[in-house]
Amino acid sequence: MTDLVNDITALFEQGSAAPRDAARSAFLRLREELSAGRVRAAEPDGSAATGWRVNVWVKQGILLGFRFGDLADMTVDHGRWTFFDKDTMPLRRFTAASGVRIVPGGSSVRDGAYLGAGVICMPPMYINIGAWVGDGTLVDSHALVGSCAQIGARVHLSAAAQIGGVIEPVGAMPVVVEDEVLVGGNCGVYEGAVIKRRAVLASGTIITGSTPIYDLPNGRIITPAAGQPLVVPEGAVVVPGARAVTVGAGREWGLSLATPVIVKYRDERTDARTELERWIR
């Protein structure tokens, strides 16, 4: 793997002057490693403030794939659906032996995304290159898993959940959703926010990398540390809330801003409500 890291780093530093064939070859090797789950755009790191570290070279390699790919006809269904994309970015092919359940109805997974055993994809949903989806996770209808996003095992991404992606800047943390998190319908998680294990995001909750979260049980406001993304604590139950605007005309007009609020931490009652997932697996 060291050779691949060194090759991609050197090619990326050359920019558009990099040898085309060498860049494409390095990217194809990376894409294979990503699909197999042997390489990740970000991975757990107990020494990091967020518990995760970014593998910059992986995102550099993905950018090589875009930069040196050619626009190609990717039309499907005997010409009925016309698509055009970089020839380096095909859709991933699965077989029954993959252990991934992809329900018919218009879903797409780009090659270079890893899906663990028992993942369920409900149509239509989309998983982009560099994403990592752990065993037993459900990606529901109209959900998006963006480029390089890291999704843990036994996660429920409910209908229309949007997990943002990031390739550039290459050093930026992708969104991380750890094991056994429940992301409710129409939620959005963006800008490298880290959702720690067993957290629950109620429907309609929006989390960004700089969003302050009001933690009612602990009487605190959670904000990102300097140079770090926001971290939603383990087991937190987060709902959409609002906070009053107290400056300028906002106070006079009675305005408020949307903000996520932790109303409790996950307990046996919360677990009982999420137990329903097992009936569809």
C-alpha positions as CSV (number, residue, x, y, z in Angstrom):
1,M,0.0,0.0,0.0
2,T,2.9,2.3,0.6
3,D,3.8,2.3,-3.1
4,L,0.2,3.4,-3.9
5,V,0.3,6.2,-1.4
6,N,3.6,7.5,-2.7
7,D,2.5,7.2,-6.4
8,I,-0.7,9.2,-5.8
9,T,1.0,11.8,-3.7
10,A,3.6,12.4,-6.3
11,L,1.1,12.5,-9.2
12,F,-1.2,14.8,-7.4
13,E,1.6,17.3,-6.7
14,Q,2.3,17.4,-10.5
15,G,-1.2,18.7,-11.2
16,S,-2.4,18.7,-14.8
17,A,1.2,17.9,-15.8
18,A,1.1,14.4,-14.3
19,P,1.5,11.6,-16.8
20,R,-2.0,10.7,-17.9
21,D,-1.7,6.9,-18.1
22,A,0.1,6.7,-14.7
23,A,-2.5,8.9,-13.0
24,R,-5.4,6.8,-14.4
25,S,-3.6,3.6,-13.4
26,A,-3.0,4.8,-9.9
27,F,-6.6,5.9,-9.5
28,L,-7.9,2.5,-10.8
29,R,-5.8,0.8,-8.1
30,L,-7.2,3.1,-5.5
31,R,-10.8,2.6,-6.7
32,E,-10.4,-1.2,-6.3
33,E,-9.0,-0.8,-2.8
34,L,-11.9,1.5,-1.8
35,S,-14.5,-0.8,-3.1
36,A,-13.0,-3.7,-1.1
37,G,-12.9,-1.6,2.0
38,R,-9.2,-2.0,2.4
39,V,-8.6,1.7,2.2
40,R,-10.8,4.5,3.6
41,A,-10.9,8.2,3.1
42,A,-11.1,8.6,6.9
43,E,-10.6,6.1,9.7
44,P,-10.9,5.8,13.5
45,D,-8.0,7.3,15.4
46,G,-8.2,7.3,19.2
47,S,-5.5,9.9,19.4
48,A,-7.5,12.5,17.4
49,A,-9.7,15.0,19.0
50,T,-12.8,13.8,17.0
51,G,-11.7,10.1,17.2
52,W,-11.1,10.2,13.4
53,R,-8.3,11.1,11.0
54,V,-8.4,12.0,7.3
55,N,-6.4,10.0,4.8
56,V,-5.5,13.0,2.6
57,W,-3.9,10.8,-0.1
58,V,-7.1,8.9,-0.7
59,K,-8.9,12.2,-1.6
60,Q,-6.0,13.2,-3.7
61,G,-6.3,9.9,-5.6
62,I,-10.1,10.5,-6.2
63,L,-9.3,13.9,-7.6
64,L,-6.9,12.3,-10.0
65,G,-9.8,10.1,-11.2
66,F,-11.9,13.1,-12.0
67,R,-9.1,15.1,-13.5
68,F,-7.8,12.4,-15.9
69,G,-11.2,10.8,-16.7
70,D,-12.8,11.3,-20.1
71,L,-16.5,12.0,-20.6
72,A,-18.2,8.8,-21.7
73,D,-21.6,7.5,-22.7
74,M,-23.0,5.5,-19.8
75,T,-26.5,5.0,-21.1
76,V,-28.4,2.1,-19.6
77,D,-31.6,0.1,-20.4
78,H,-30.9,-0.3,-24.1
79,G,-30.7,3.5,-24.6
80,R,-33.8,4.4,-22.7
81,W,-31.9,6.2,-19.9
82,T,-29.0,8.4,-21.2
83,F,-26.2,9.2,-18.8
84,F,-22.8,10.8,-19.4
85,D,-20.0,10.7,-16.8
86,K,-16.2,10.4,-16.5
87,D,-15.1,6.9,-17.7
88,T,-13.1,6.5,-14.5
89,M,-16.3,6.7,-12.4
90,P,-18.5,3.8,-13.4
91,L,-21.3,2.4,-11.2
92,R,-20.3,-0.5,-9.0
93,R,-21.4,-4.0,-10.0
94,F,-22.8,-6.3,-7.3
95,T,-23.7,-9.9,-7.2
96,A,-25.8,-11.9,-4.8
97,A,-22.5,-13.1,-3.2
98,S,-21.8,-9.5,-2.2
99,G,-24.4,-9.8,0.5
100,V,-25.8,-6.3,-0.2
101,R,-29.6,-6.0,-0.8
102,I,-30.3,-3.4,-3.5
103,V,-34.1,-3.2,-3.9
104,P,-35.2,-2.4,-7.5
105,G,-36.2,1.1,-8.3
106,G,-33.4,3.4,-9.5
107,S,-30.6,3.4,-6.9
108,S,-27.0,4.0,-7.8
109,V,-23.7,3.2,-6.1
110,R,-20.5,4.5,-7.7
111,D,-17.5,2.1,-7.9
112,G,-15.0,3.1,-5.2
113,A,-17.7,3.0,-2.5
114,Y,-17.6,0.2,0.1
115,L,-20.8,-1.5,1.3
116,G,-20.6,-4.0,4.1
117,A,-22.5,-7.3,4.4
118,G,-26.2,-6.9,5.0
119,V,-26.5,-3.3,3.8
120,I,-29.9,-2.5,2.5
121,C,-30.5,0.1,-0.2
122,M,-34.1,1.2,-0.7
123,P,-34.9,3.0,-3.9
124,P,-34.0,5.6,-5.0
125,M,-30.9,6.3,-3.1
126,Y,-27.3,7.2,-4.0
127,I,-23.9,6.4,-2.6
128,N,-20.9,8.3,-4.0
129,I,-17.3,7.3,-4.5
130,G,-15.1,7.1,-1.4
131,A,-18.0,6.5,0.9
132,W,-17.8,3.6,3.4
133,V,-21.0,2.0,4.7
134,G,-20.8,-0.5,7.5
135,D,-22.4,-3.9,8.0
136,G,-26.2,-4.0,8.4
137,T,-26.8,-0.4,7.6
138,L,-30.1,0.7,6.0
139,V,-30.0,3.5,3.4
140,D,-33.6,4.4,2.8
141,S,-35.4,6.0,-0.1
142,H,-34.1,9.3,-1.4
143,A,-31.1,9.2,1.0
144,L,-27.7,10.5,-0.1
145,V,-24.3,9.3,1.1
146,G,-21.9,11.8,-0.2
147,S,-18.3,11.3,-1.4
148,C,-16.0,10.0,1.3
149,A,-18.7,10.0,4.0
150,Q,-18.1,7.3,6.6
151,I,-21.2,5.5,7.9
152,G,-20.9,2.9,10.6
153,A,-22.5,-0.5,11.2
154,R,-26.3,-0.9,11.9
155,V,-27.0,2.7,11.1
156,H,-30.5,3.7,9.9
157,L,-30.4,6.5,7.3
158,S,-34.1,7.3,7.0
159,A,-35.9,8.6,3.9
160,A,-34.5,11.7,2.4
161,A,-31.6,11.9,4.8
162,Q,-28.7,13.8,3.3
163,I,-25.1,12.9,4.4
164,G,-22.9,15.5,2.8
165,G,-19.7,14.6,1.0
166,V,-16.3,16.3,0.6
167,I,-13.4,15.8,-1.6
168,E,-11.9,19.3,-1.6
169,P,-10.1,20.6,0.4
170,V,-8.3,17.3,0.6
171,G,-7.5,17.8,4.3
172,A,-11.1,18.4,5.3
173,M,-12.9,15.8,7.5
174,P,-15.8,14.0,5.7
175,V,-19.0,13.5,7.6
176,V,-18.8,10.6,10.0
177,V,-21.8,8.7,11.3
178,E,-20.7,6.1,13.8
179,D,-22.3,2.7,14.7
180,E,-25.9,2.3,15.6
181,V,-26.9,5.9,14.9
182,L,-30.5,6.6,13.8
183,V,-30.7,9.5,11.3
184,G,-34.4,10.5,10.9
185,G,-36.2,11.5,7.7
186,N,-35.2,14.7,6.0
187,C,-32.2,15.2,8.3
188,G,-29.0,16.8,6.9
189,V,-25.5,16.3,8.2
190,Y,-22.8,18.4,6.5
191,E,-19.3,19.9,6.7
192,G,-17.5,17.1,8.3
193,A,-19.7,16.8,11.4
194,V,-19.1,13.7,13.5
195,I,-22.1,11.9,14.9
196,K,-20.9,9.6,17.7
197,R,-22.3,6.0,18.2
198,R,-25.9,5.4,19.2
199,A,-26.9,9.0,18.7
200,V,-30.4,9.8,17.4
201,L,-31.2,12.7,15.1
202,A,-35.0,13.3,15.0
203,S,-36.6,14.0,11.7
204,G,-35.7,17.4,10.2
205,T,-32.6,18.0,12.2
206,I,-29.8,19.8,10.4
207,I,-26.2,19.5,11.6
208,T,-23.3,21.3,10.1
209,G,-19.6,21.4,11.0
210,S,-20.1,24.7,12.8
211,T,-23.6,24.3,14.2
212,P,-23.9,25.1,18.0
213,I,-25.9,22.4,19.7
214,Y,-27.8,23.2,22.9
215,D,-27.4,20.3,25.4
216,L,-30.3,20.6,27.8
217,P,-29.5,17.7,30.1
218,N,-26.0,19.0,30.7
219,G,-26.7,22.7,30.6
220,R,-24.1,23.5,28.0
221,I,-23.7,24.7,24.4
222,I,-21.6,22.3,22.2
223,T,-19.4,24.1,19.7
224,P,-16.5,22.8,17.5
225,A,-13.0,23.0,19.0
226,A,-10.6,25.3,17.1
227,G,-9.9,23.8,13.7
228,Q,-12.1,20.8,14.4
229,P,-15.7,19.9,13.2
230,L,-18.7,19.6,15.4
231,V,-19.0,16.4,17.4
232,V,-22.5,15.1,18.5
233,P,-22.0,13.2,21.7
234,E,-22.5,9.4,22.0
235,G,-26.1,8.5,22.7
236,A,-27.4,12.1,22.3
237,V,-31.1,12.5,21.2
238,V,-31.1,15.6,19.0
239,V,-34.3,17.4,17.8
240,P,-34.9,20.5,15.7
241,G,-35.2,23.6,17.9
242,A,-35.0,27.4,17.7
243,R,-33.2,30.2,19.6
244,A,-34.2,33.8,19.7
245,V,-32.3,36.5,17.9
246,T,-31.2,38.9,20.6
247,V,-29.3,41.5,18.5
248,G,-30.3,44.3,16.1
249,A,-33.7,44.3,14.5
250,G,-34.0,40.6,15.1
251,R,-35.1,41.2,18.6
252,E,-37.6,43.8,17.6
253,W,-39.0,41.6,14.9
254,G,-39.3,38.6,17.2
255,L,-37.1,36.4,14.9
256,S,-35.5,33.1,15.8
257,L,-32.9,30.8,14.2
258,A,-33.1,27.1,13.8
259,T,-30.8,25.1,16.0
260,P,-30.4,21.5,17.1
261,V,-31.2,20.7,20.7
262,I,-30.2,17.6,22.7
263,V,-33.3,16.8,24.8
264,K,-32.0,13.6,26.4
265,Y,-29.5,10.8,26.1
266,R,-30.4,7.4,24.7
267,D,-31.8,4.9,27.2
268,E,-33.9,1.7,27.2
269,R,-37.1,3.5,26.1
270,T,-35.3,5.1,23.1
271,D,-33.8,1.7,22.2
272,A,-37.3,0.1,22.3
273,R,-38.6,2.7,19.8
274,T,-35.7,2.0,17.4
275,E,-36.1,-1.8,17.7
276,L,-38.7,-1.7,14.8
277,E,-35.8,-1.8,12.3
278,R,-35.2,-5.4,13.0
279,W,-38.5,-6.4,11.5
280,I,-37.5,-5.2,8.0
281,R,-34.1,-6.9,7.9
